[in-house]
Structures are given as structure tokens and as C-alpha cells.
Amino acid sequence: MENNISKLYVNKQFDQIVKDYSISNNTEINRLIAMSLWQLNNKIEALDILKKVAQSSQEKIDWFNCTLLSLDLEENKNAKMYLNEISDIELSETVKSYPTFDYSLKYISNKLKY
């Protein structure tokens, strides 16, 4: 019971942070908020913020996260759309620092073909 109460408190506090900062122009803050929402199972809200982040940053990693979250929501059609966005963007230095990124992209792309 205590665990549920603490989760409720954290969710309420987090909801207030989202209201205060999600309209921010700071991509890093919005990215962190979206990832935190995803971890708290507020997936639809997380995807909304991630889409805005991806549109403004135009970084592959943000579109990749949109793809993963769409798959998590079992929205394969949207996942394919976000995956297509990735192919139009040149790799940034941020993404180059993730050695498994290309492998992950290929794996997900193959999974979505079936």
C-alpha cells in the first residue's frame, strides 16, 4: 500500500513538472520528460512530447525513440513512419557515439517488414 501511495505522489509531482516544463524550448528537458513519462507508463503523453522533440531536433535518436515507443504501444504503422524519418537524416555526432545504433535500426526495420 505504501508503495502505491509513493508512486501516486511521484506521478502527481511529475505531472506538475511536465506542465511547467514541457512547453519549454529546451530539447534536452523535453527529451528527459518524455523518457521519464515512458518509464512511468504514460506512453501516449511520452510519444506526444517525443514527436515534438524529434521534429525540432531532427536527430535520428529522437525518431528512433518514437519508433520504439510506437512499437511499445503496438502501433506498427506509426513505428514504420518514424523509422522512415530516420533514413532522411544524416547521423549526428550524438548518434555516432552509440555503437549499436545502426544494428538496432536494422533489427527493428526487419521486424516491421513482417
Short mmCIF file of the C-alpha atoms (twelve columns), coordinates in Angstrom:
data_MODEL
# 
_entry.id   MODEL 
# 
loop_
_atom_site.group_PDB 
_atom_site.id 
_atom_site.type_symbol 
_atom_site.label_atom_id 
_atom_site.label_alt_id 
_atom_site.label_comp_id 
_atom_site.label_asym_id 
_atom_site.label_seq_id 
_atom_site.Cartn_x 
_atom_site.Cartn_y 
_atom_site.Cartn_z 
_atom_site.pdbx_PDB_model_num 
ATOM 1   C CA . MET A 1   0.000  0.000  0.000   1 
ATOM 2   C CA . GLU A 2   2.794  2.406  0.908   1 
ATOM 3   C CA . ASN A 3   4.466  1.739  -2.455  1 
ATOM 4   C CA . ASN A 4   1.256  2.672  -4.310  1 
ATOM 5   C CA . ILE A 5   0.950  5.892  -2.325  1 
ATOM 6   C CA . SER A 6   4.542  6.854  -3.087  1 
ATOM 7   C CA . LYS A 7   4.021  6.085  -6.800  1 
ATOM 8   C CA . LEU A 8   0.909  8.252  -6.788  1 
ATOM 9   C CA . TYR A 9   2.863  11.066 -5.137  1 
ATOM 10  C CA . VAL A 10  5.713  10.761 -7.646  1 
ATOM 11  C CA . ASN A 11  3.266  10.718 -10.565 1 
ATOM 12  C CA . LYS A 12  1.489  13.802 -9.228  1 
ATOM 13  C CA . GLN A 13  4.777  15.646 -8.745  1 
ATOM 14  C CA . PHE A 14  5.934  14.580 -12.172 1 
ATOM 15  C CA . ASP A 15  2.689  15.715 -13.789 1 
ATOM 16  C CA . GLN A 16  3.325  19.174 -12.336 1 
ATOM 17  C CA . ILE A 17  6.874  19.197 -13.722 1 
ATOM 18  C CA . VAL A 18  5.546  18.220 -17.153 1 
ATOM 19  C CA . LYS A 19  3.004  21.053 -17.055 1 
ATOM 20  C CA . ASP A 20  5.721  23.509 -16.031 1 
ATOM 21  C CA . TYR A 21  8.428  22.439 -18.480 1 
ATOM 22  C CA . SER A 22  7.013  20.540 -21.450 1 
ATOM 23  C CA . ILE A 23  6.264  23.793 -23.210 1 
ATOM 24  C CA . SER A 24  9.933  24.637 -22.836 1 
ATOM 25  C CA . ASN A 25  12.056 25.137 -25.923 1 
ATOM 26  C CA . ASN A 26  14.813 23.133 -24.277 1 
ATOM 27  C CA . THR A 27  15.120 19.880 -26.223 1 
ATOM 28  C CA . GLU A 28  17.105 18.124 -23.508 1 
ATOM 29  C CA . ILE A 29  14.496 18.865 -20.825 1 
ATOM 30  C CA . ASN A 30  11.672 17.728 -23.073 1 
ATOM 31  C CA . ARG A 31  13.591 14.571 -24.001 1 
ATOM 32  C CA . LEU A 32  14.117 13.754 -20.320 1 
ATOM 33  C CA . ILE A 33  10.477 14.418 -19.515 1 
ATOM 34  C CA . ALA A 34  9.340  12.142 -22.352 1 
ATOM 35  C CA . MET A 35  11.660 9.335  -21.291 1 
ATOM 36  C CA . SER A 36  10.532 9.656  -17.695 1 
ATOM 37  C CA . LEU A 37  6.888  9.547  -18.739 1 
ATOM 38  C CA . TRP A 38  7.634  6.424  -20.759 1 
ATOM 39  C CA . GLN A 39  9.186  4.806  -17.692 1 
ATOM 40  C CA . LEU A 40  6.090  5.729  -15.675 1 
ATOM 41  C CA . ASN A 41  3.904  4.048  -18.340 1 
ATOM 42  C CA . ASN A 42  2.418  7.334  -19.552 1 
ATOM 43  C CA . LYS A 43  3.289  6.225  -23.061 1 
ATOM 44  C CA . ILE A 44  0.869  8.320  -25.096 1 
ATOM 45  C CA . GLU A 45  1.974  11.537 -23.393 1 
ATOM 46  C CA . ALA A 46  5.596  10.476 -23.796 1 
ATOM 47  C CA . LEU A 47  5.111  9.907  -27.521 1 
ATOM 48  C CA . ASP A 48  3.476  13.319 -27.958 1 
ATOM 49  C CA . ILE A 49  6.479  15.026 -26.369 1 
ATOM 50  C CA . LEU A 50  8.989  12.812 -28.203 1 
ATOM 51  C CA . LYS A 51  7.406  13.665 -31.565 1 
ATOM 52  C CA . LYS A 52  7.788  17.379 -30.816 1 
ATOM 53  C CA . VAL A 53  11.389 16.826 -29.744 1 
ATOM 54  C CA . ALA A 54  12.157 14.828 -32.889 1 
ATOM 55  C CA . GLN A 55  10.565 17.430 -35.148 1 
ATOM 56  C CA . SER A 56  12.585 20.235 -33.597 1 
ATOM 57  C CA . SER A 57  15.912 18.427 -33.135 1 
ATOM 58  C CA . GLN A 58  15.840 16.348 -36.351 1 
ATOM 59  C CA . GLU A 59  18.178 13.850 -34.667 1 
ATOM 60  C CA . LYS A 60  17.936 10.173 -35.526 1 
ATOM 61  C CA . ILE A 61  17.985 9.159  -31.872 1 
ATOM 62  C CA . ASP A 62  14.739 11.062 -31.233 1 
ATOM 63  C CA . TRP A 63  12.957 9.465  -34.199 1 
ATOM 64  C CA . PHE A 64  14.372 6.127  -33.068 1 
ATOM 65  C CA . ASN A 65  12.815 6.629  -29.625 1 
ATOM 66  C CA . CYS A 66  9.498  7.485  -31.298 1 
ATOM 67  C CA . THR A 67  9.796  4.230  -33.249 1 
ATOM 68  C CA . LEU A 68  10.496 2.206  -30.111 1 
ATOM 69  C CA . LEU A 69  7.680  3.822  -28.178 1 
ATOM 70  C CA . SER A 70  5.247  3.215  -31.041 1 
ATOM 71  C CA . LEU A 71  6.255  -0.435 -31.047 1 
ATOM 72  C CA . ASP A 72  5.707  -0.498 -27.297 1 
ATOM 73  C CA . LEU A 73  2.217  0.898  -27.911 1 
ATOM 74  C CA . GLU A 74  1.742  -1.727 -30.664 1 
ATOM 75  C CA . GLU A 75  1.315  0.979  -33.302 1 
ATOM 76  C CA . ASN A 76  3.355  -0.631 -36.072 1 
ATOM 77  C CA . LYS A 77  2.087  1.726  -38.766 1 
ATOM 78  C CA . ASN A 78  3.355  4.758  -36.829 1 
ATOM 79  C CA . ALA A 79  6.591  2.955  -35.999 1 
ATOM 80  C CA . LYS A 80  7.238  2.464  -39.725 1 
ATOM 81  C CA . MET A 81  6.549  6.139  -40.349 1 
ATOM 82  C CA . TYR A 82  9.046  7.223  -37.672 1 
ATOM 83  C CA . LEU A 83  11.586 4.740  -38.969 1 
ATOM 84  C CA . ASN A 84  11.266 6.360  -42.407 1 
ATOM 85  C CA . GLU A 85  12.040 9.741  -40.838 1 
ATOM 86  C CA . ILE A 86  15.342 8.329  -39.607 1 
ATOM 87  C CA . SER A 87  16.510 7.397  -43.086 1 
ATOM 88  C CA . ASP A 88  16.221 11.011 -44.226 1 
ATOM 89  C CA . ILE A 89  18.580 12.358 -41.552 1 
ATOM 90  C CA . GLU A 90  22.350 12.294 -41.528 1 
ATOM 91  C CA . LEU A 91  23.958 10.664 -38.481 1 
ATOM 92  C CA . SER A 92  24.826 13.239 -35.837 1 
ATOM 93  C CA . GLU A 93  27.802 13.060 -33.519 1 
ATOM 94  C CA . THR A 94  25.431 12.096 -30.696 1 
ATOM 95  C CA . VAL A 95  24.199 9.013  -32.517 1 
ATOM 96  C CA . LYS A 96  27.684 8.039  -33.679 1 
ATOM 97  C CA . SER A 97  28.587 7.596  -30.016 1 
ATOM 98  C CA . TYR A 98  26.108 4.697  -29.770 1 
ATOM 99  C CA . PRO A 99  27.893 1.750  -31.410 1 
ATOM 100 C CA . THR A 100 24.805 -0.475 -31.546 1 
ATOM 101 C CA . PHE A 101 22.517 2.162  -33.027 1 
ATOM 102 C CA . ASP A 102 22.809 1.028  -36.662 1 
ATOM 103 C CA . TYR A 103 22.366 -2.603 -35.673 1 
ATOM 104 C CA . SER A 104 19.251 -1.712 -33.669 1 
ATOM 105 C CA . LEU A 105 17.819 0.231  -36.600 1 
ATOM 106 C CA . LYS A 106 18.334 -2.695 -38.963 1 
ATOM 107 C CA . TYR A 107 16.816 -5.142 -36.479 1 
ATOM 108 C CA . ILE A 108 13.689 -3.048 -35.929 1 
ATOM 109 C CA . SER A 109 13.355 -2.331 -39.633 1 
ATOM 110 C CA . ASN A 110 13.417 -6.065 -40.365 1 
ATOM 111 C CA . LYS A 111 10.871 -6.766 -37.609 1 
ATOM 112 C CA . LEU A 112 8.471  -4.203 -39.086 1 
ATOM 113 C CA . LYS A 113 8.621  -5.807 -42.519 1 
ATOM 114 C CA . TYR A 114 6.710  -8.821 -41.222 1 
# 
